[in-house]
Amino acid sequence: MSLTALQTSAYLHHIHFHSPNPERLAGWYGSAMNMQLESVPGDLWLTSGPARQVLFSKGETNKLAHAGFAVRDAESLQGLRERAEQMGISPRATETPLLQPGAFAVTDPDGNDIFFGLAISQSVRMLKGIRGPIQHLTLASRNVQAIEDFYAGKLGFGVSDRVVTEQGKVMTCFMRGNHEHHNLACFYKDRQGVDHHSYEAGEWDTIRDWADHFASLDIQLFWGPGRHGPGNNLFIFIKDPDGNWIEVSAELEVIHDRPVKIWPHQERTLNLWGRGVLRATE
């Protein structure tokens, strides 16, 4: 029986970035994002914290090697694979040290590789750190509608909100694989790849703790604190040494059943409190 991503409770489990200097970038994440650092087979570097893992390998700057989503159980994984096959996406077997054997990969219209599988438990290692599970990936694309058609239309992610111009062009789409407002999104930009990825602090006080932690490392916020319109979440943003945007979020909206919300393409949509960072004009 085929299943949608939403029916499988798909959530962002990890991200794998390329970098010209993956060891240096991994070291920075270990310190800045409060994670443990280790090398793993396959010329990979892994940073791990409570419910957050990021892999690094040598390659082009700001290039996503893959994003890994985990699903609820083996039946869910098989059901999602069957849906991908029915939709003509051609799922293929893949391997990563962070998902159990049996994972599969798909490639979206922009060439981003997305893995789906069953999580390998972190419980064998008592990981410590500030609360902040890795929570969502936001893509950049020249064609947001094509990305929505792939992830929502074919894989079955739910659409929560869209940001639309006065002329009706979709500039941003927020999608979810579970009850969180979004764990996958896409912004219109004049390039393809990653816009940012985010860690969910849960509460406002924990955003304060992250900001104090960044300050102790002389890492300055470049946006925030603020509150997004879509998702109603609090946020701060920093950049890693390769220029990748990192968000720490809190109080993200939980959705059970409601219609898709439409937001205007303006700064206030991106930040109800003040300045918004618009990714592109119309």
Phi, psi and chi 1 to 4 in degrees:
 res  aa     phi    psi   chi1   chi2   chi3   chi4
   1 MET       -  126.1  178.6 -179.8   65.9      -
   2 SER   -75.8  147.9   69.9      -      -      -
   3 LEU  -132.9  147.1  -64.2  172.7      -      -
   4 THR   -78.7  161.9   65.6      -      -      -
   5 ALA   -57.9  -38.0      -      -      -      -
   6 LEU   -64.6  -37.3 -166.4   53.8      -      -
   7 GLN   -70.8  -22.6  -70.6  170.9  -35.0      -
   8 THR   -90.9   -0.4   68.2      -      -      -
   9 SER    57.4   45.7  -60.7      -      -      -
  10 ALA   -65.9  134.9      -      -      -      -
  11 TYR  -137.2  153.0   64.6   94.2      -      -
  12 LEU   -69.1  122.0 -176.6   63.1      -      -
  13 HIS  -102.0  -39.9 -179.9  -97.3      -      -
  14 HIS  -163.6  166.9   68.0  -89.3      -      -
  15 ILE  -129.7  146.8  -70.3  179.6      -      -
  16 HIS  -123.3  113.5 -179.9  175.4      -      -
  17 PHE  -103.2  145.4  -82.4  120.0      -      -
  18 HIS   -88.5  155.1  -75.9  -45.9      -      -
  19 SER  -159.9  144.8  173.3      -      -      -
  20 PRO   -60.9  -26.6  -22.7   33.6      -      -
  21 ASN  -133.1   75.8 -168.6  -24.9      -      -
  22 PRO   -63.6  -33.0   22.1  -33.0      -      -
  23 GLU   -65.2  -43.0 -177.2  177.4   -0.1      -
  24 ARG   -63.9  -45.0 -179.2 -165.0   67.2  150.7
  25 LEU   -65.3  -41.3 -171.5   59.6      -      -
  26 ALA   -62.4  -40.0      -      -      -      -
  27 GLY   -61.8  -39.1      -      -      -      -
  28 TRP   -64.3  -45.3 -175.9   90.2      -      -
  29 TYR   -62.5  -38.6  -89.1   76.8      -      -
  30 GLY   -57.5  -41.8      -      -      -      -
  31 SER   -79.4  -54.2  176.0      -      -      -
  32 ALA   -68.0  -40.5      -      -      -      -
  33 MET   -99.3   14.6  -60.0  -48.3  -61.1      -
  34 ASN    59.2   53.4 -152.6 -158.5      -      -
  35 MET  -130.7  162.6  -63.5 -168.1  -81.2      -
  36 GLN   -86.0  146.8  -61.9  176.6   12.8      -
  37 LEU  -114.8  136.7  171.3   64.8      -      -
  38 GLU  -154.5  153.1   62.5 -177.6  -61.1      -
  39 SER   -90.8  145.0   61.3      -      -      -
  40 VAL  -130.4  157.4  -65.6      -      -      -
  41 PRO   -55.2  148.1  -26.9   35.9      -      -
  42 GLY    95.9   21.5      -      -      -      -
  43 ASP    57.0   41.9  -64.2  -38.1      -      -
  44 LEU  -112.6  151.1  -61.1  172.3      -      -
  45 TRP  -116.8  136.6  -68.9   90.7      -      -
  46 LEU  -123.5  130.9  170.4   64.6      -      -
  47 THR  -112.6  134.8   52.3      -      -      -
  48 SER  -135.8  134.3  -58.6      -      -      -
  49 GLY  -138.0 -176.4      -      -      -      -
  50 PRO   -59.3  111.0  -20.7   33.1      -      -
  51 ALA    61.2   28.5      -      -      -      -
  52 ARG  -146.6  132.5   55.7 -178.0 -178.9  -91.4
  53 GLN  -145.0  135.9  -61.6  177.9   94.7      -
  54 VAL  -134.6  130.0 -174.2      -      -      -
  55 LEU  -101.0  152.8  -76.6  164.8      -      -
  56 PHE  -138.6  141.0  -56.7   89.0      -      -
  57 SER  -147.0  165.5   60.4      -      -      -
  58 LYS   -72.2  134.2 -166.8  169.8 -176.3   62.5
  59 GLY   172.0 -162.4      -      -      -      -
  60 GLU   -69.6  142.4 -176.8 -178.8  -13.7      -
  61 THR   -59.8  141.3  -52.9      -      -      -
  62 ASN    61.1   25.4  -52.8  129.2      -      -
  63 LYS  -103.1  127.3  178.3   69.1  173.7  178.5
  64 LEU   -79.9  119.2  179.1   70.6      -      -
  65 ALA   -74.4  -48.9      -      -      -      -
  66 HIS  -168.8  162.9   77.4  -96.6      -      -
  67 ALA  -116.5  137.0      -      -      -      -
  68 GLY  -108.5  122.2      -      -      -      -
  69 PHE  -106.9  136.9  -78.5   79.6      -      -
  70 ALA  -104.1  148.8      -      -      -      -
  71 VAL  -119.1  175.0  -60.7      -      -      -
  72 ARG   -65.3  -47.2 -178.2  173.8   50.0 -114.2
  73 ASP  -159.4  179.0   51.2   31.8      -      -
  74 ALA   -62.9  -37.6      -      -      -      -
  75 GLU   -62.9  -40.0 -178.9 -179.3   -6.2      -
  76 SER   -64.3  -42.5  -62.4      -      -      -
  77 LEU   -63.0  -44.2 -176.8   61.8      -      -
  78 GLN   -65.2  -40.0  179.7   58.9   28.3      -
  79 GLY   -64.3  -38.8      -      -      -      -
  80 LEU   -70.3  -37.7 -173.6   57.5      -      -
  81 ARG   -61.8  -42.5 -178.4 -173.3  -74.3  107.2
  82 GLU   -63.6  -38.6  -70.4  178.5    7.8      -
  83 ARG   -63.3  -44.8  179.6 -178.6  174.9   89.9
  84 ALA   -58.5  -41.3      -      -      -      -
  85 GLU   -64.3  -43.3  -69.5  170.0  -13.4      -
  86 GLN   -64.4  -31.5  -68.4  172.0    3.7      -
  87 MET   -86.3    2.0  -67.8  -66.8  171.6      -
  88 GLY    73.9   25.3      -      -      -      -
  89 ILE   -83.0  -17.4  -62.5  175.7      -      -
  90 SER    62.1   64.1  -59.0      -      -      -
  91 PRO   -63.1  143.9   25.1  -34.6      -      -
  92 ARG  -130.7  148.8   59.5 -167.5 -173.5  -83.0
  93 ALA   -62.9  143.8      -      -      -      -
  94 THR  -149.3  168.8 -167.3      -      -      -
  95 GLU  -136.1  144.1  -66.6 -178.0    1.6      -
  96 THR  -151.6  145.5  168.9      -      -      -
  97 PRO   -66.6   -6.3   21.4  -32.3      -      -
  98 LEU  -104.7   -4.8  -59.5 -176.7      -      -
  99 LEU  -125.5  152.1  -65.0  174.8      -      -
 100 GLN   -66.9  157.5  -64.0  179.1   29.9      -
 101 PRO   -54.5  144.0  -26.0   35.0      -      -
 102 GLY   106.3   -0.2      -      -      -      -
 103 ALA   -66.7  157.0      -      -      -      -
 104 PHE  -132.1  160.4   70.3   89.8      -      -
 105 ALA  -123.4  149.2      -      -      -      -
 106 VAL  -132.2  161.0  -64.2      -      -      -
 107 THR  -123.4  126.7  -58.1      -      -      -
 108 ASP   -82.2  175.6   73.5   17.8      -      -
 109 PRO   -60.5  -21.5  -25.8   35.3      -      -
 110 ASP   -92.6    1.4  -76.5   -4.2      -      -
 111 GLY    89.6    8.8      -      -      -      -
 112 ASN   -77.3  130.9  -60.8  -57.4      -      -
 113 ASP   -90.3  127.6  -72.7  -24.1      -      -
 114 ILE  -122.8  125.7  -52.5  -63.3      -      -
 115 PHE  -101.0  144.1  -66.1    4.2      -      -
 116 PHE  -125.8  136.2  -67.2   92.9      -      -
 117 GLY  -170.7 -168.7      -      -      -      -
 118 LEU  -102.0  135.3  -58.8  177.9      -      -
 119 ALA   -68.6  144.7      -      -      -      -
 120 ILE   -90.2  126.1  -66.2  175.2      -      -
 121 SER   -61.7  140.1  174.8      -      -      -
 122 GLN   -90.5    0.7  -72.5 -174.4  -53.5      -
 123 SER   -65.0  -20.3   61.6      -      -      -
 124 VAL   -68.7  -20.4  -66.1      -      -      -
 125 ARG  -116.9  121.3  -65.2  177.5  -62.3  172.9
 126 MET   -78.8   81.2  -61.4  -58.6  -69.8      -
 127 LEU   -75.6  137.4  -62.7  172.5      -      -
 128 LYS  -121.2  156.4  -62.7  179.7 -179.6  179.6
 129 GLY   156.4  171.1      -      -      -      -
 130 ILE   -61.0  142.1  -56.0  171.3      -      -
 131 ARG   -59.8  132.8  177.5 -179.2  176.1 -176.9
 132 GLY   174.0   67.5      -      -      -      -
 133 PRO   -57.9  141.9  -22.4   32.9      -      -
 134 ILE   -63.5  133.0 -166.7  166.1      -      -
 135 GLN  -127.5  -44.7 -166.3  -84.5  -35.3      -
 136 HIS  -145.0  156.1   71.9 -108.0      -      -
 137 LEU  -117.4  130.4  169.5   67.9      -      -
 138 THR  -116.5  122.0  -61.8      -      -      -
 139 LEU   -88.8  158.9  -59.5  170.6      -      -
 140 ALA  -112.4  138.1      -      -      -      -
 141 SER  -153.4  151.5  178.6      -      -      -
 142 ARG   -81.8   -8.5  -61.5 -178.1  179.9   92.4
 143 ASN  -142.2   84.9 -169.1  -22.8      -      -
 144 VAL   -62.9  -37.0  174.4      -      -      -
 145 GLN   -62.6  -38.8 -169.0   60.3   61.6      -
 146 ALA   -65.1  -37.3      -      -      -      -
 147 ILE   -67.1  -43.3  -65.5  -63.4      -      -
 148 GLU   -62.3  -43.3  178.6 -176.8  -34.1      -
 149 ASP   -60.1  -34.9  -69.4  -14.3      -      -
 150 PHE   -73.7  -55.0 -179.6   84.1      -      -
 151 TYR   -76.7  -43.5  -72.2  100.6      -      -
 152 ALA   -84.6  -47.8      -      -      -      -
 153 GLY   -69.9  -39.6      -      -      -      -
 154 LYS  -100.0  -46.7  -66.7 -174.6  176.0 -179.3
 155 LEU   -86.9  -18.0  -74.3  171.3      -      -
 156 GLY    86.6   27.0      -      -      -      -
 157 PHE   -68.4  147.9  -79.1   79.9      -      -
 158 GLY   -85.0  141.2      -      -      -      -
 159 VAL   -90.3  124.6  176.1      -      -      -
 160 SER   -93.7  -56.1  -58.9      -      -      -
 161 ASP  -141.2  156.8  -66.1    9.1      -      -
 162 ARG  -130.3  147.0  -64.0 -173.8 -173.6   95.2
 163 VAL  -107.2  125.7  177.5      -      -      -
 164 VAL  -132.0  141.2 -179.6      -      -      -
 165 THR   -75.7  169.9   67.8      -      -      -
 166 GLU   -62.0  -25.3  -68.4 -178.5   -3.3      -
 167 GLN   -86.4   -1.8  -67.0   72.3   33.8      -
 168 GLY    93.8    7.7      -      -      -      -
 169 LYS   -79.8  131.0 -179.7  178.1  179.5  178.6
 170 VAL   -78.3  118.9  178.1      -      -      -
 171 MET   -99.5  -27.3  -58.7  -64.4  -77.7      -
 172 THR  -147.7  141.6  -48.3      -      -      -
 173 CYS  -131.3  130.2 -179.8      -      -      -
 174 PHE  -107.8  125.4  -64.1   90.0      -      -
 175 MET  -127.2  156.8  -65.0  168.4  -80.6      -
 176 ARG  -138.0  147.1   66.4 -173.3 -171.2  -82.3
 177 GLY  -106.6    2.3      -      -      -      -
 178 ASN  -155.8 -153.4   51.7   37.9      -      -
 179 HIS   -82.4   -7.9  -69.6  -47.4      -      -
 180 GLU   -70.1  141.5  -64.7  170.7  -33.1      -
 181 HIS   -48.3  -44.7  176.9  -89.3      -      -
 182 HIS  -156.0  139.5   63.6  -77.1      -      -
 183 ASN  -122.6    7.6   49.4   30.7      -      -
 184 LEU  -151.3  135.8  179.2   66.6      -      -
 185 ALA  -149.4  171.0      -      -      -      -
 186 CYS  -148.4  131.3 -177.2      -      -      -
 187 PHE  -107.6  144.5  -83.1   84.5      -      -
 188 TYR   -74.9  124.8  173.2   75.9      -      -
 189 LYS  -146.9  164.6  -63.3 -177.8   80.0  168.5
 190 ASP   -85.9   44.1 -169.8   24.5      -      -
 191 ARG  -165.0  171.1   66.5  173.1  178.7   84.0
 192 GLN  -120.8  145.8  -62.9  172.9  174.2      -
 193 GLY   142.0 -135.1      -      -      -      -
 194 VAL  -108.8  133.1  176.1      -      -      -
 195 ASP   -84.8  -53.6  180.0   86.7      -      -
 196 HIS  -164.6  169.1   70.5  -86.7      -      -
 197 HIS  -131.6  159.7   71.9  -74.5      -      -
 198 SER  -135.3  151.6 -179.0      -      -      -
 199 TYR  -120.1  135.6  -57.9   80.3      -      -
 200 GLU   -97.9  107.8  177.7   61.7   22.7      -
 201 ALA   -75.0  -23.4      -      -      -      -
 202 GLY    93.2  -52.4      -      -      -      -
 203 GLU  -134.3  157.0  -61.4  177.0  -13.5      -
 204 TRP   -58.0  -40.1  174.5 -115.3      -      -
 205 ASP   -62.1  -30.5  -75.1   -4.7      -      -
 206 THR   -76.9  -30.2  -48.5      -      -      -
 207 ILE   -60.8  -41.9  -78.3 -165.9      -      -
 208 ARG   -57.2  -44.4  174.8 -154.9   61.4 -163.7
 209 ASP   -62.0  -42.0  -64.6  -16.9      -      -
 210 TRP   -63.5  -43.3  -84.9  106.6      -      -
 211 ALA   -63.2  -40.3      -      -      -      -
 212 ASP   -64.8  -39.1  -75.3  -18.3      -      -
 213 HIS   -62.6  -46.3  171.3   68.3      -      -
 214 PHE   -61.2  -41.3  -64.9  145.9      -      -
 215 ALA   -61.4  -37.0      -      -      -      -
 216 SER   -65.4  -21.8   72.4      -      -      -
 217 LEU  -102.2    8.0  -60.8  172.6      -      -
 218 ASP    59.7   37.2 -162.4   24.3      -      -
 219 ILE  -101.7  117.4  -62.2  171.1      -      -
 220 GLN   -90.9  143.9  -65.6 -173.8  -14.7      -
 221 LEU   -70.2  138.1  -52.0 -177.5      -      -
 222 PHE  -106.6   -9.5   81.4   88.5      -      -
 223 TRP  -155.2  135.3 -172.7   23.0      -      -
 224 GLY    99.2  174.3      -      -      -      -
 225 PRO   -70.7  150.9   25.3  -33.2      -      -
 226 GLY  -159.1 -175.2      -      -      -      -
 227 ARG  -135.4  122.5 -176.2 -175.0  -71.2  -81.9
 228 HIS   -71.3  151.4  -67.0  -46.4      -      -
 229 GLY   -72.1  -68.7      -      -      -      -
 230 PRO   -60.7  123.3  -24.8   35.2      -      -
 231 GLY    91.9  -21.8      -      -      -      -
 232 ASN    56.5   23.8 -161.9   41.2      -      -
 233 ASN   -91.8  149.7   51.5  -53.7      -      -
 234 LEU   -77.4  153.9  -54.8  162.1      -      -
 235 PHE  -157.4  156.5   68.2   85.5      -      -
 236 ILE  -138.2  154.9   55.2  174.9      -      -
 237 PHE  -130.1  141.8  -84.1   81.1      -      -
 238 ILE  -131.4  174.2   61.8  171.2      -      -
 239 LYS  -123.5  142.5  -65.4  179.3 -176.5  179.0
 240 ASP   -84.3  173.5   73.4   21.0      -      -
 241 PRO   -61.1  -22.1  -26.2   35.7      -      -
 242 ASP   -88.0   -2.7  -81.3    7.8      -      -
 243 GLY    91.9    5.5      -      -      -      -
 244 ASN   -70.6  137.5  -61.8  -60.1      -      -
 245 TRP   -83.3  136.6  -69.8   15.8      -      -
 246 ILE  -125.2  129.7  -61.3  169.6      -      -
 247 GLU  -109.6  141.5  178.0 -177.9   23.3      -
 248 VAL  -115.1  123.2  176.8      -      -      -
 249 SER  -119.8  163.5  165.4      -      -      -
 250 ALA  -152.7  152.2      -      -      -      -
 251 GLU    62.1   37.0  -59.0  179.8   10.9      -
 252 LEU   -62.0  138.4 -177.3   66.2      -      -
 253 GLU   -57.3  140.0  179.3 -172.8   -0.9      -
 254 VAL  -104.3  130.6  173.4      -      -      -
 255 ILE  -115.8  134.4  -65.4  176.6      -      -
 256 HIS  -111.5  -65.2  -66.6  -76.0      -      -
 257 ASP  -144.9  119.3  -72.8  -61.6      -      -
 258 ARG  -162.0  158.9   68.6  157.0  171.9   79.4
 259 PRO   -68.5  161.9  -16.1   28.6      -      -
 260 VAL   -65.6  132.3  175.9      -      -      -
 261 LYS   -92.3  142.9  -70.0 -176.7  179.7  179.1
 262 ILE  -112.6  129.4  -56.1  -61.6      -      -
 263 TRP  -117.7  148.6  -62.0   78.2      -      -
 264 PRO   -76.2  149.8   28.4  -35.3      -      -
 265 HIS   -81.3   89.2 -179.1   58.1      -      -
 266 GLN  -154.2  164.8   59.3 -173.5   32.6      -
 267 GLU   -59.9  -37.9  -76.3 -164.2   36.6      -
 268 ARG   -62.6  -29.8  178.7  169.9  167.3   76.4
 269 THR   -62.2  -39.6  -68.7      -      -      -
 270 LEU   -79.7  -24.6  -69.1  178.0      -      -
 271 ASN  -152.0  105.9 -173.1    2.9      -      -
 272 LEU   -68.6  -18.7  -61.5  175.2      -      -
 273 TRP   -93.3  -22.7  -69.9   -1.5      -      -
 274 GLY  -178.5 -136.0      -      -      -      -
 275 ARG   -62.7  135.4 -178.5  179.0   67.9   95.8
 276 GLY  -110.8  146.3      -      -      -      -
 277 VAL  -101.2   92.9 -180.0      -      -      -
 278 LEU   -70.6  130.7  -70.3  174.1      -      -
 279 ARG   -75.3  -33.0  -52.9  -48.0 -161.7  -91.0
 280 ALA  -158.9  153.9      -      -      -      -
 281 THR   -85.4 -179.7   56.7      -      -      -
 282 GLU   -66.2      -  -61.0  177.1   31.3      -
